[in-house]
């Protein structure tokens, strides 16, 4: 929603569950307290031009998450999403350290 709160965190040298290969890296977390993403839409949100069923009144093309995921993977990183309807969504982006 328009006035939804968003929290952004960066965790350096992250070694938790989003670090799939065990190499040092940084985790970026983006958490909002908005409407959330329906469970049935979660597997599709990274597809180009996909728009979730509960955002019809919000302008967009459905390209943003697909592009971000491609960029993260091009840098050998990982992208995870957790969402609950009515409570919000957390996007976790892990980028390994480049040596």
C-alpha positions, 0 to 999 in steps of 0.5 A: 500500500502507499503508506506501507513501512519498508525495512532494509538490512545488509548483513556482511559475512552472512553464513545463514540459511540463505548462503547455499554454498558456504562462501562468505558474502552479503545478505540484503533483506527488504521487508515490507508490511503490505498486502503480501503475495498469495501462496499460489503466486509465489512460484511465478513471481520471477516469470517475466510479465507475471503480475500477482492476482492481488495487485491489479490496481498498482501500475507495473509491467511484471518485469522487475523481479525477473530482472533482479533475479537474473542479475543476482544469478549472474553474480552467482547469488541467490534470491529467496522470498517469504510472504504472508497475506495481510502481513507482508513480504521479505525478499532475501538477496544473497551475493557471494564475495568476489575474490 
